[in-house]
Amino acid sequence: MKKRNVLIGALAGLAVGAILGVLFAPAKGSETRRKISDKGNEFAESLKNRFDGFIDDIANVNEPSNENINSKPSS
């Protein structure tokens, strides 16, 4: 349990550090906001692609069972 807490704390610290680094970087506010927006859009697109892949995997797993349900017994 302690290792997990340390890992969570380290990841949270890394995220906060990255955000603060971007916010205090010597760039115009509009440029910083654009960078943050671009990264957010990239993250959202990546998440969408992963979710679509997950749905495709589930559909492929269920496909053989659907074929068995729809097939007619031979007489």
C-alpha positions, 0 to 999 in steps of 0.5 A: 500500500505504501508503494502505491501511495508513493507512486501516486504522490510522485505522479501528482507532483510531476503533473503539478510541476509540469503545469507550473512550469508551463504557467511560469514560462517566459511566454505570452499568456495567449501562447501559454493558453494555446499550448495548454489547449493544444495539449488538452485536445491531444489528450482528449483525442488520445483518450477517444482513440483508446476508448474506440479501440476498447469498444472494437475489442469488446465487439470482436470478443462478442462476435463469435457468440453472436454468430452462434446465437443467430445460426439455425440448427441443422436438421 
